[in-house]
Amino acid sequence: MRWTRRLLTVLTLLSLGCARGDWTTETLTLVDVTGTWEGSFRFSIGPIGRPMRWVLQQKGGKVKGEVRGPDGESIGSVEGLVSGEVFSWNLTGPFVKFTVGNPSSRTYRGEATVNTDELSGRADGDGCPCTFLLRRVSPQAIGEKKTQ
């Protein structure tokens, strides 16, 4: 009887290590951010905003895309992950181009809450913390063929 109690105690303790949270919150991607998003970043220094366009393509929870300025020229790339309704991203590129010299590459990271056709959140990087709001203007990434 004594060895049975010890065995059950050991098995109980071992099974605690296998306990996990709700698998749906870890694996389920609730939103799709594929498409073209437009809006602006608001820097912490003054009321200046930086208009931009993100063209995103999502596969599963992974997202890759391009960041374009108001003139349509590429100013960086963005990569990230969607988990539930949160898009965590990293943006790399010159972001701001000057007329003289090579623009230096900068890195920004942030999180956005996805609410149907709106991405809003905060970013950290050069000149930040920043807030941003982007709205989906097209449900497709530019260059993506529409499937029917």
Secondary structure, DSSP 4 states (H G I P E B T S, - for coil): -HHHHHHHHHHHHHHHTT----HHHHH-B-----EEEEEEEE-SSTT-EEEEEEEEEEETTEEEEEEE-TTS-EEEEEEEEEEBTEEEEEEEE--S--SSSPPPPEEEEEEEEE-SSEEEEEEESTT--EEEEEEEEESS-TTPPPP-
